[in-house]
């Protein structure tokens, strides 16, 4: 290709060099731009599809337990905890942190308790939680309890004959060896 404003002496060999370079280019380097283009388009599609798009490799969401009882316990417990004074909170925290310290367990501070009305209100909260859990347990246990007598009933329906009969069966051992 002649350069503009010049004669054939100053021809550019850029296109020849590019053709030689492309011919000498290894196939793996020609694969890299295609792979990058594919990865970029996949990323763009995955970002635009949003979190509602579910891959075929993800697990199905598990069935969740009803949380009404737990949520009620959490709220009741938060209310009870907020009713504690700062001294009572620090006492409970210190007792919980040093429960396994032998010296602290023998101290008078470990034997201190919360006021009786605080303990009773907490026991009511726990009782409410355990009652709701017991109801859930009974519902689940009733649904899962197998029929243990079913096998005996099936066996009682069929009558098997285990009596011995007079019959001689001849076995040809030579035929078994052939």
C-alpha positions in Angstrom: 0.0 0.0 0.0 1.5 3.3 -0.9 1.6 5.9 1.7 -0.4 9.0 0.8 1.7 11.6 -1.0 4.6 9.2 -1.7 5.7 6.9 -4.5 5.9 3.2 -4.6 9.3 3.3 -2.9 7.7 4.0 0.4 5.1 1.3 0.5 3.9 0.0 3.8 4.3 -3.6 4.6 2.0 -3.4 7.7 -0.7 -5.6 6.2 1.9 -8.2 5.3 3.4 -8.1 8.8 -0.1 -8.5 10.3 -0.9 -11.4 8.1 2.4 -13.1 9.0 1.7 -12.3 12.7 -1.8 -13.8 12.6 -0.5 -16.9 10.8 2.2 -17.3 13.4 -0.2 -16.7 16.3 -0.7 -19.8 18.4 -4.3 -21.1 18.5 -4.5 -20.7 22.3 -4.0 -17.0 22.1 -6.8 -16.8 19.5 -9.0 -18.7 22.0 -8.4 -16.2 24.8 -10.4 -13.3 23.3 -13.3 -15.7 22.6 -13.2 -17.0 26.1 -13.1 -13.5 27.6 -16.0 -12.5 25.4 -18.0 -15.6 26.5 -17.2 -15.0 30.2 -18.1 -11.4 30.0 -21.5 -12.1 28.3 -22.2 -14.8 30.9 -21.4 -12.3 33.7 -23.6 -9.7 32.2 -26.5 -12.1 31.8 -26.1 -13.4 35.4 -26.0 -9.8 36.8 -29.0 -8.7 34.8 -31.1 -11.7 35.7 -30.9 -10.8 39.4 -31.2 -13.0 42.5 -34.4 -14.7 41.4 -32.5 -16.7 38.8 -31.8 -20.1 40.3 -29.0 -22.3 39.0 -29.7 -26.0 38.5 -26.9 -26.8 41.0 -28.5 -25.0 43.9 -30.4 -27.0 46.5 -34.1 -26.6 47.0 -35.0 -24.5 50.0 -35.7 -26.6 53.0 -39.1 -26.6 54.6 -39.0 -24.2 57.6 -40.6 -24.8 60.9 -43.2 -22.4 62.0 -41.4 -19.7 64.0 -44.4 -18.1 65.7 -43.4 -19.7 69.1 -39.8 -18.8 68.7 -40.5 -15.3 67.6 -42.8 -14.8 70.6 -40.1 -16.2 72.9 -37.5 -13.9 71.4 -39.7 -10.8 72.0 -40.6 -11.9 75.5 -37.0 -12.6 76.4 -35.9 -9.2 75.0 -38.6 -7.5 77.1 -37.5 -9.4 80.2 -33.8 -8.6 79.6 -34.6 -4.9 79.1 -36.4 -4.9 82.4 -33.1 -5.9 84.2 -31.1 -3.2 85.9 -27.5 -2.6 84.9 -26.3 -4.3 88.1 -28.4 -7.4 87.4 -27.1 -7.6 83.9 -23.5 -7.3 85.0 -24.1 -10.0 87.7 -25.5 -12.4 85.1 -22.7 -11.7 82.7 -20.0 -12.2 85.3 -21.6 -15.4 86.5 -21.9 -16.8 83.0 -18.3 -15.9 82.1 -16.8 -17.4 85.3 -19.0 -20.4 85.7 -16.1 -22.8 85.2 -13.7 -20.9 87.5 -13.4 -23.0 90.7 -12.5 -20.0 92.9 -15.4 -18.0 91.6 -17.9 -20.8 92.1 -16.9 -20.9 95.8 -17.3 -17.1 96.1 -20.4 -15.4 97.5 -20.9 -13.5 94.2 -21.7 -16.8 92.4 -24.4 -17.7 94.9 -26.2 -14.3 94.4 -29.6 -14.6 92.6 -31.8 -12.2 90.8 -34.9 -10.8 92.7 -37.8 -13.3 93.0 -40.1 -11.4 90.7 -37.5 -11.4 87.9 -37.0 -15.1 88.2 -40.8 -15.8 88.2 -41.3 -13.6 85.1 -38.5 -15.5 83.3 -40.0 -18.8 84.3 -43.3 -17.8 82.8 -41.5 -16.9 79.5 -39.8 -20.3 79.5 -43.0 -22.1 80.4 -44.7 -20.5 77.4 -41.9 -21.6 75.1 -41.9 -25.2 76.4 -45.7 -25.4 76.1 -45.6 -24.4 72.5 -42.7 -26.8 71.8 -44.6 -29.6 73.4 -47.6 -28.9 71.1 -45.3 -29.0 68.1 -43.7 -32.2 69.3 -47.0 -33.9 69.8 -48.1 -32.9 66.3 -44.9 -34.2 64.8 -44.9 -37.4 66.9 -48.5 -38.2 65.9 -47.7 -37.8 62.2 -44.5 -39.9 62.4 -45.6 -42.8 64.7 -45.5 -46.0 62.6 -48.1 -48.8 62.9 -46.1 -51.4 64.8 -48.8 -54.0 64.8 -49.2 -54.0 61.0 -46.6 -56.7 60.5 -48.3 -59.0 62.9 -51.7 -58.4 61.2 -50.2 -59.2 57.8 -48.6 -62.4 59.1 -51.9 -63.5 60.7 -53.8 -63.1 57.4 -51.6 -65.7 55.6 -51.4 -69.3 56.6 -48.3 -71.2 55.8 -48.1 -75.0 55.6 -44.9 -76.1 57.3 -45.9 -79.8 57.6 -43.5 -82.5 56.3 -44.5 -84.7 53.4 -43.2 -88.1 52.4 -41.4 -87.5 49.1 -38.1 -88.8 47.9 -36.2 -86.6 45.4 -33.4 -88.3 43.5 -30.4 -86.1 42.8 -28.1 -87.1 40.0 -24.7 -85.9 41.1 -23.0 -87.0 37.9 -25.3 -84.8 35.9 -24.4 -81.8 38.1 -20.7 -82.4 37.3 -21.1 -82.3 33.5 
